[in-house]
Amino acid sequence: MPGFAGGNSAKVSALANRVAAAHSGEYGTGEVAVAVAPGRFHLMGEHTWYFGGKTLSMAIDRYVCVSASVRGDDLLRFKYVDTGESKKINLSALRFRKEDKWANAIKCVIFGFVSAHVIERIEDIPGMDFCVSSEIQPSSGLGITTAMKVCAAYAINSLLSLECSDSEILAAIDRGNVEFLKEKNENHFAENVTAMFSEPGALVLTDHSKSVPFSSSSFGIMGVGFEGKNVLLVDAKVPRVSVWNESSVMSGEYYDALASLRIERSDVLGGWTYEDDRSEVNAVLSSMPEDIRRHLYAVMTEHRCVLDACSALSRNDYASFARSVNASHEAMTELYDISCPEIDWILKRLVEINPKPDRNHNPVCCGRITGQGFGRCLYAVLDDENIPEFNERLYEYTKIFGFKTSCYAVHPSAGVFVMRF
C-alpha cells in the first residue's frame, strides 16, 4: 500500500466505539464525549520555531482516544484502558504530580481552559471521568502526549458545550503547557496544529512567524503525490541522552543575528529565506562560540531544507524531496548534534539500498531522525520493493547494537474527530 495514501474513518470510529464501551464499563452509563486525534512526526524544521521558521509534519494513522463524562462531585478520575492504570485527583487540588504521568496531559488542558479564561473559575468545572487509549506508547515521542491534550480539549469542549473556537482551544493548551507543565522553552504549535487540522494524504506546514495571532495563514496543507512510496517509523530503542541544552540557542542575541541574515524573496514560500553567501553569514556569526555558531548554521540549513522540500512537493519531484530530507538529517548530525551513531547507521544503510551510482543526486530512499529526545526514532521513505532489504538491515542493526527496533508503516491522517455517545 502506498505510504502516502490517506483515509481511516472506519479505524477511527472503531477505536472511538471501543473506548466509549470501556468508559461505560468503568464508570457506568451516561452521556460520553469521545475524541480521537492522530500521532505525528516532524519531517523537518522542528528546531527552527524560536527563529520564526517552518515545520513540515505528518499526522499518522496511529491514534490516541480520550473519552469524558460528567460526575456529580469535583473528582477527576482517569483510566488508561491499555494498561489498566488509574489516577484520580480533586479539582480543588488540581496540580502537576509527577506520579500522575500521562494524566497530567488532561489536567493540563483543564487548567488551561481556566487560565485562558474560557472557563472563569475552577469551581465552575464539574468533576469528570476520563478513559484514554493509545496505539503508540507515550514514550515514543511521536506526538502522543500532544494528541492526548488535543483529544481532551475537544472532548471537554463538546461535553460541556463550551463552543470554543480553534484559537481558544490552542490558547488553552498553550497556557496549560506553560503554566501547568512549566514548559517555558518548548513550543508545541506545530504538533497542536497537525493533530487538529491535518488532512488525509497530506503533510502540514506550520509557519512559526505567523503563529500569534493564530489564523488560516499560520499553517498550510501540502498534498503528497508520491505513488508507490512507503513511510516507515522506526523506534531504534536507543537510550536518550541529552548532549546539550537546546535552550542555549534561544536568546534575543541569537534571534537578532539570524533575523539580520533574512532576505526577502517573493519567489519562496513564506516570502523570505536566509542569506546563502558564506562570507556574509560568517561576518555575523564569527564572534559567537563555536558550538552556538554550528547550531545556528543548522537552523539556517534546516529552513532551506523545508523550503526545498515544499517546492519539491508542489512539483511532485520525489528526488528533490528526498535530497532535502537527507540533507536535513546531515545538518542534524553534523551541525545540530542531536543524532547518534545508531540512528546514523540505520539511515546510511537505508540510502545504500539505492543501487544507482548517482544515488546522492537521485535517491530512491530517504530518511531522518525524528521523535522525542536526542536520538531514538527515525522515519524512512522507500519503495515497496525495498522494504524487505530495509528490514534485513534492521535485523543486522539489532545484532550489532543490541537494540530491537519497533517499525510502523504509517500514512497521513486526518486531524481530531469528535463523537457523542
C-alpha positions in Angstrom: 0.0 0.0 0.0 1.4 3.4 -0.8 2.6 5.1 2.3 1.0 8.5 1.4 -2.5 7.1 0.9 -5.0 8.6 3.3 -8.3 7.9 5.0 -9.0 5.8 8.1 -12.5 6.8 9.2 -13.5 3.1 9.9 -10.5 2.6 12.1 -11.2 5.9 14.0 -14.8 5.0 14.5 -13.9 1.5 15.8 -11.4 3.0 18.3 -14.0 5.6 19.5 -16.6 2.9 20.0 -14.2 0.6 21.8 -13.1 3.4 24.2 -16.7 4.5 24.7 -17.6 0.9 25.7 -14.7 0.8 28.1 -15.7 4.1 29.6 -19.3 2.8 30.2 -17.9 -0.4 31.7 -15.6 1.5 34.0 -17.9 4.4 35.1 -21.4 3.4 34.2 -23.9 4.7 31.7 -24.4 8.4 30.8 -23.5 10.8 28.1 -19.9 10.4 26.9 -17.9 12.7 24.6 -15.1 10.9 22.7 -12.3 12.5 20.7 -9.7 10.7 18.5 -6.6 12.5 17.3 -3.5 11.3 15.4 0.0 11.0 16.5 2.6 12.8 14.4 6.2 13.1 13.4 8.1 16.1 12.1 9.8 15.5 8.8 12.0 18.6 9.3 12.1 22.1 10.7 11.0 21.4 14.3 14.2 23.1 15.7 13.6 26.4 13.8 10.5 27.5 15.7 12.2 30.0 18.0 13.6 31.8 15.0 10.2 32.0 13.2 11.0 29.1 10.8 8.7 26.5 9.4 8.0 22.9 10.4 6.9 20.2 8.0 4.9 17.5 9.8 2.8 14.4 9.1 -0.2 13.2 11.2 -0.1 9.4 11.3 -2.8 6.8 11.4 -1.8 5.7 14.9 -4.3 7.3 17.2 -5.0 8.5 20.7 -8.5 8.4 22.1 -9.9 10.2 25.1 -13.5 9.8 26.4 -15.1 12.1 29.0 -18.3 12.2 31.1 -19.6 14.4 33.9 -19.7 13.4 37.5 -21.8 14.8 40.4 -18.9 15.9 42.5 -15.5 17.6 42.0 -13.4 14.5 41.5 -11.4 13.8 38.3 -10.8 10.1 37.5 -8.6 8.8 34.8 -8.2 5.3 33.4 -5.6 4.2 30.8 -7.5 1.5 29.0 -4.5 -0.2 27.5 -2.6 -0.7 30.8 -5.4 -0.7 33.4 -3.6 2.1 35.2 -5.9 4.6 37.2 -5.4 8.0 38.6 -7.6 10.5 40.5 -7.5 14.0 41.9 -9.9 16.6 43.3 -10.4 19.7 41.1 -9.8 21.8 44.2 -6.3 20.2 44.4 -5.6 20.4 40.7 -1.8 20.5 40.2 1.1 18.7 38.5 2.1 15.5 40.1 5.0 13.5 38.6 3.4 10.2 39.6 0.3 11.0 37.6 2.4 10.8 34.4 0.0 10.6 31.3 -2.9 12.0 33.4 -1.0 15.3 33.7 -1.8 15.9 30.0 -5.5 16.0 30.6 -5.1 18.0 33.9 -3.0 20.5 31.9 -5.9 21.1 29.5 -8.4 21.6 32.3 -6.1 24.1 33.9 -5.6 25.8 30.6 -9.3 26.4 30.0 -9.4 28.4 33.2 -6.1 30.2 32.6 -7.2 31.2 29.1 -10.5 32.4 30.6 -12.6 30.0 28.5 -14.0 29.0 31.9 -13.9 31.7 34.5 -13.2 29.7 37.7 -12.0 26.2 38.6 -15.2 25.9 40.7 -17.3 26.2 37.5 -15.9 22.9 36.2 -17.7 19.7 37.1 -16.0 16.6 38.2 -15.3 14.3 35.2 -14.3 10.8 34.4 -11.8 10.0 31.6 -10.6 7.0 29.7 -7.5 7.1 27.5 -6.3 4.7 24.8 -3.2 5.0 22.6 -1.9 2.9 19.7 1.7 4.1 20.4 3.3 4.4 23.8 3.7 8.0 25.0 7.4 7.4 25.5 7.9 7.1 21.7 7.8 10.9 21.3 5.6 10.7 18.2 3.1 13.4 19.3 1.1 11.1 21.6 1.1 13.4 24.6 0.0 16.3 22.3 -2.7 14.2 20.7 -3.9 13.3 24.2 -4.2 17.1 25.1 -6.0 17.8 21.8 -8.4 15.0 22.4 -9.0 16.1 26.0 -9.6 19.7 24.9 -12.1 18.7 22.2 -13.9 16.1 24.3 -14.3 18.6 27.2 -15.4 21.3 24.8 -18.1 19.0 23.4 -19.1 17.6 26.8 -19.5 21.0 28.5 -20.9 22.7 25.4 -18.2 25.4 25.6 -18.4 26.2 21.9 -14.7 27.2 21.8 -13.1 28.4 18.6 -9.9 26.8 17.4 -7.9 29.8 18.6 -9.4 29.3 22.1 -8.5 25.6 22.2 -5.0 26.4 21.1 -4.7 29.1 23.7 -6.0 26.7 26.5 -3.5 24.0 25.5 -0.6 26.5 25.3 -1.5 28.1 28.7 -1.6 24.6 30.3 1.8 23.7 28.8 3.5 26.9 30.0 1.8 27.5 33.4 0.8 24.0 34.5 3.6 21.9 33.0 6.2 24.7 33.2 7.3 24.1 29.6 8.7 27.6 29.1 11.3 26.9 26.5 9.3 24.4 24.4 6.9 25.0 21.6 4.1 22.6 20.6 2.4 24.8 18.0 3.3 22.6 15.0 2.2 19.5 17.0 -1.1 21.0 18.0 -1.9 22.3 14.5 -1.0 18.9 13.0 -3.2 17.0 15.4 -6.1 19.4 14.9 -6.1 20.3 11.1 -4.3 17.6 9.2 -6.0 16.0 6.1 -5.6 12.5 4.7 -2.9 12.1 2.1 -1.2 15.4 3.0 1.5 17.0 5.2 1.1 20.1 7.4 3.4 23.1 7.0 3.4 25.3 10.1 4.8 28.9 9.9 6.0 29.9 13.3 6.4 33.5 12.3 2.6 33.6 11.9 1.6 31.5 14.9 0.4 34.6 17.0 -2.3 35.5 16.5 -3.4 32.2 15.1 -5.1 32.4 11.7 -5.6 30.4 8.5 -2.2 31.7 7.3 -0.4 30.1 10.3 -0.3 26.7 8.5 -0.8 25.1 5.1 -1.8 21.7 3.8 0.7 20.2 1.4 -0.6 17.4 -0.8 1.7 14.4 -1.5 1.6 12.6 -4.8 4.5 10.1 -4.5 2.9 6.9 -5.8 4.3 3.7 -4.5 6.3 5.2 -1.7 6.0 3.9 1.9 6.7 5.7 5.1 8.1 3.7 8.0 8.6 5.0 11.5 11.4 3.2 13.3 12.0 3.3 17.1 15.7 2.5 17.3 15.3 1.9 21.1 18.5 3.9 21.8 18.5 5.3 25.4 18.0 9.0 25.2 21.0 11.1 26.2 20.7 14.9 26.0 24.1 16.1 25.0 23.3 19.8 25.1 20.6 22.1 26.2 18.6 23.3 23.2 17.5 26.4 25.1 21.1 27.7 24.9 20.4 29.0 21.4 17.2 30.6 22.4 18.3 34.1 23.2 17.5 37.6 21.9 21.1 38.0 20.7 21.0 34.9 18.5 17.5 35.6 17.3 18.6 39.1 16.2 21.7 37.6 14.5 19.6 35.3 12.3 17.0 37.9 11.7 19.7 40.1 10.2 20.5 37.4 7.8 17.0 37.1 6.4 16.4 38.1 2.8 13.0 38.9 1.5 12.2 36.8 -1.5 8.8 36.9 -3.2 9.5 33.7 -5.1 9.9 31.5 -2.0 7.3 30.1 0.4 6.7 32.5 3.2 8.4 35.4 1.5 11.9 35.0 3.0 15.0 32.9 3.2 18.4 33.1 4.8 21.5 34.7 3.2 23.5 32.0 1.4 26.7 34.0 0.9 29.0 32.2 3.4 31.2 35.4 3.9 28.1 37.4 4.9 27.0 34.6 7.3 30.4 34.3 8.8 30.6 38.1 9.4 27.5 37.9 11.6 28.2 34.6 13.4 32.0 34.5 13.7 32.2 36.2 17.1 29.9 33.5 18.7 31.1 30.4 20.5 31.8 27.6 18.1 29.0 25.3 19.2 26.4 28.1 19.1 27.7 29.0 15.6 27.2 25.4 14.3 23.8 25.2 15.8 22.7 28.5 14.2 24.1 27.2 10.9 21.9 24.2 11.4 18.8 26.3 11.9 19.5 28.2 8.6 20.2 25.0 6.7 17.0 23.4 8.1 15.0 26.4 7.0 16.3 26.0 3.4 15.6 22.2 3.5 12.0 22.9 4.4 11.6 25.4 1.6 13.3 22.9 -0.9 11.1 20.0 0.3 7.9 22.0 -0.1 8.9 23.2 -3.5 9.6 19.6 -4.5 6.2 18.6 -3.1 4.5 21.2 -5.2 6.2 19.8 -8.3 5.7 16.1 -7.3 9.5 15.8 -7.6 10.5 12.9 -5.3 14.2 13.1 -5.9 14.4 16.7 -4.8 12.3 16.0 -1.8 14.5 13.1 -0.8 17.6 15.1 -1.2 16.1 17.7 1.2 15.3 15.1 3.7 18.8 13.5 3.6 20.4 17.0 3.8 18.2 17.8 6.8 19.4 14.7 8.6 23.0 15.6 7.8 22.6 19.0 9.3 21.0 17.5 12.4 24.0 15.2 12.7 26.9 17.4 11.7 25.7 20.8 12.9 22.9 20.4 15.5 24.4 17.5 17.4 21.1 15.6 18.0 21.7 12.3 16.3 23.6 9.3 17.4 25.7 6.5 15.8 22.9 4.0 15.9 20.4 6.3 14.1 23.1 7.3 11.6 24.0 3.7 10.9 20.4 2.8 10.0 20.0 5.8 7.7 23.3 5.1 6.0 22.1 1.6 5.3 18.8 3.0 4.0 20.5 5.2 1.5 22.7 2.4 0.3 19.7 0.4 -0.7 19.6 2.5 -3.8 21.8 0.7 -6.4 22.1 3.8 -8.7 25.6 5.3 -9.0 24.1 8.8 -8.7 22.2 7.9 -5.5 23.2 11.2 -3.7 21.6 13.2 -6.5 18.8 10.9 -7.4 17.9 9.0 -4.2 15.4 6.2 -4.1 15.2 6.2 -0.3 15.5 9.0 2.2 15.1 9.4 6.0 15.9 11.5 9.0 15.9 11.4 12.8 12.6 12.4 14.4 10.7 12.0 17.6 11.4 13.0 21.2 14.8 13.3 22.6 18.3 13.4 21.2 18.4 10.2 19.1 15.7 7.5 19.3 13.3 7.5 16.3 13.7 7.9 12.6 11.5 7.8 9.5 12.3 6.2 6.2 10.6 6.8 2.8 11.1 3.9 0.4 9.6 1.8 -2.4 7.6 -1.3 -1.8 10.3 -3.5 -3.3 12.9 -2.1 -0.9 11.1 -2.9 2.3 12.4 -6.5 2.7 16.0 -5.3 2.3 15.5 -2.5 4.8 14.0 -5.0 7.3 17.2 -7.1 6.9 19.3 -4.0 7.8 17.2 -3.5 10.9 17.8 -7.1 11.9 21.5 -6.6 11.3 21.3 -3.4 13.4 19.9 -5.4 16.3 22.8 -7.9 16.1 25.4 -5.1 16.1 24.0 -2.7 18.6 21.8 -4.9 20.8 18.6 -2.8 20.4 15.5 -4.4 18.9 13.6 -1.9 16.8 9.9 -1.3 16.5 8.8 -0.4 13.0 5.4 1.1 12.0 4.1 1.6 8.5 2.2 4.9 8.6 0.0 7.0 6.4 -1.0 10.7 6.5 -4.2 11.0 8.6 -7.0 13.5 9.2 -7.0 15.6 12.4 -9.1 15.4 15.5 -12.5 13.8 15.3 -15.3 14.0 18.0 -18.3 11.8 18.7 -21.0 11.7 21.3 -22.4 8.6 22.9 
